[in-house]
Amino acid sequence: MNKTVFAITPPFTQLNTPYPATAYIKGFLNTKDISCFQADLGIEVILALFSKKGLNELFSPLPPDGGMFSENAKRIIALQEDYINTIDAVILFLQGKNPTLSHVICQENFLPEASRFAQLEDLEWAFGSMGMQDKAKHLATLYLEDISDLIMECVDPHFGFSRYAERLGRSANRFDELYATLQEDYSYIDKILVKILGERMAEIQPKLVVISVPFPGNLYSAFRIGQWVKQNYPATKVAMGGGFANTELRSLSDARVFEFFDYVSLDDGEAPLEAILAPPAPDGGAFLKRTFILENSPSGGKGAVIYKNDSPLKDYKQSEVGTPDYSDLLLDKYISVIEIVNPMNRMWSDGRWNKLTMAHGCYWGKCTFCDISLDYIKIYEPIAANLLCDRMEEMIAQTGENGFHFVDEAAPPALMRALALEILRRKLTVTWWTNIRFEKSFSRDLCQLLKAAGCIAVSGGLEVASDRLLELIQKGVTVAQVAKVTRNFTEAGIMVHAYLMYGFPTQTAQETIDSLEMVRQMFEIGTLQSGFWHQFAMTAHSPVGMYPEQFSVQKASNTVGTFANNDLVFSDPKGTDHEAFSYGLKKSLLNYMHGICFEYPLQEWFDFKIPRTKVPKNYIENALLEEDDNFMLKPTSKVVWLGKKPLVNYTNTTKKGQVFQTANLTFHDKKETFSIKLNQAQGDWLVEILDKISTKNKKVYTFQEIKAEYEAAGFEDFELFFYNKPVNVLRDYGLLGL
């Protein structure tokens, strides 16, 4: 099966679903009639390792008595027969193929238990809110993590489920350490990797191997793959791209990298890949797009790294790159795990998600901590809602999965609205989630629409819950606004996860504690369900990294390394000791997420003296009481009806000797039945207009257009009619103003 391109995701990224880069690449190459085979070698290595055969080989060289290893490792080695006998059944269960095993797992005498299970005593209360399948997944995950601990201690210290040798890829501004490691003998995991790689290469016989490196934890394996291909298939070219290259390798100059790769490309990969695959020029040279290569030395030496961007090819519009193609990937082999009882972590690690993008780049593009100078953020290009739905339907047909994770930097509210309407019009049954900005466009009614169209969760950056720092970040939101938006999502039944930041330049201890108090109140009042604290990191391509003096911080060095250059070491003379707050912030948040300890004083979470918060105890509550009159619509506002057509019957009412005919409109939704009464003429008009503004129709009516139809029917005072009690009742049942 000769293929032109072999696209690889190196170990390790996610266990439950493939990283989408190779599916995007294959989808694009389909539009060019270029043959491509793709593989996620991460899941293939995991499945080879966590199998009866794999564990037999893992335990075989280890001393039966555990030798000089830790007590935990000795226990696992002593129980090796139990691990070997249960592993295949557990993996099948986590793949969704053996669901009845949950009953046995939950009895807690089926799985061997080592140190990871020690935390069960602390988490036992959480299982009351979890179903049997979830509890069994969590226990099975701890079981796998125990084996992982053994691997790291006794076999391969670089191992990790969602990353491999990540330390070697982080802030590696020099290539020396990684290069030296790559000269060593293969590790245990390396041997599994190259065995699978060798089988794939023999079968595919590609002309070009393309390796996508999204994160530092994929970097080491990517180099091992490139190294093996170069040694065993010297005529095959090897290219590297992906998120790590796009952010870290923009100033690459170390020639040794090209012992492993022929090309290192930056930013959107479609045009660079097409240029690499193009026939050579008459003089034997090549025109390339945003690609580093090694220039041959006239004297036959190693040569120098050069950056070529001389191809006439233009970058492709998002409408031209094709639908992501998941064929070849082992979609039924991925495993769902639950590492910690955290709602958003559950979204990431449990279940199979088709990945799509609503819009390239970020429509806001101003946050000062973000890499807004780079094309993947800077170049904003949305995709039309009808094309997105076309791609969703294609992917559902191909994968059999109707869950979607839109991997946007920040999904645009207007496009989310259009997508939701298109999903409803096509009557698609889908489940989806994405990342957003907590901006005021997310009104109560928009959130209700998104929920009706299958949106189950959103994540967004609250960052530092301090209005001064949010302004310095140029986030474009206030804490009060975020509280209202998260309330709107929560009331619609959409889970909200907040990315939280501490350690932003000039942040004081007072602001850190006040930020924690804001977060505490938002969890207590119920507008947030999930969150995670990240410590601020200065990156070279963010405004803070490019202009540190504007943020009162100092870079430790201006030296540009020969390899990775993104994370910067800096000092913050005006700020507090940010690292000291790390443990307390995370411990308090874990408790808040589980709905407990809101009454604890903030000092309880820290083992050093902290300032008292200056935030009033009811700050968030008061912010939510400030009503935004969301239903006083602009003429251009869209008006949509999510409900069904009502049943109508007429009755005669006598008032002051006159007989009036009343229209009784009875509505049935999935949960209940309700009615409203209007005079006959207005009732008949409302029935007709509800049918027109139903989501089944392609045309979406504006408030002004509905008013014009009302007046054309001979009625007056449309606003009095529209904002009166009978129509207002419909607001609770699906009449939305967007």
QUIRA-V566832 format. One record per run of one state. SS is the DSSP state (H for helix, E for strand, C for the rest). FROM is the first residue (numbers start at 0). LEN is the number of residues. If there is no record, write none. Layout:
ss->(SS	SS)
from->(FROM	FROM)
len->(LEN	LEN)
//
This chain:
ss->(C	E	C	H	C	E	H	C	H	C	H	C	H	C	H	C	H	C	H	C	H	C	H	C	H	C	E	C	H	C	E	C	H	C	H	C	E	C	H	C	E	C	E	C	H	C	H	C	E	C	E	C	H	C	E	C	H	C	E	C	H	C	E	C	H	C	E	C	H	C	H	C	E	C	H	C	E	C	E	C	H	C	H	C	E	C	E	C	E	C	H	C	H	C	H	C	E	C	E	C	E	C	E	H	C	E	C	E	H	C	H	C	H	C	E	C)
from->(0	4	9	20	31	35	40	49	51	60	70	78	79	94	100	105	114	129	131	154	165	169	175	182	187	204	207	212	215	232	236	241	242	248	254	259	262	265	268	277	290	295	303	308	317	320	342	349	353	356	358	360	374	378	380	382	384	399	402	406	412	425	430	436	443	452	454	463	466	473	478	492	494	502	508	525	529	535	537	539	542	546	547	551	553	555	566	568	569	571	577	593	601	605	618	625	637	641	646	655	657	668	672	679	692	693	694	700	702	712	717	722	724	731	734	737)
len->(4	5	11	11	4	5	9	2	9	10	8	1	15	6	5	9	15	2	23	11	4	6	7	5	17	3	5	3	17	4	5	1	6	6	5	3	3	3	9	13	5	8	5	9	3	22	7	4	3	2	2	14	4	2	2	2	15	3	4	6	13	5	6	7	9	2	9	3	7	5	14	2	8	6	17	4	6	2	2	3	4	1	4	2	2	11	2	1	2	6	16	8	4	13	7	12	4	5	9	2	11	4	7	13	1	1	6	2	10	5	5	2	7	3	3	1)
//
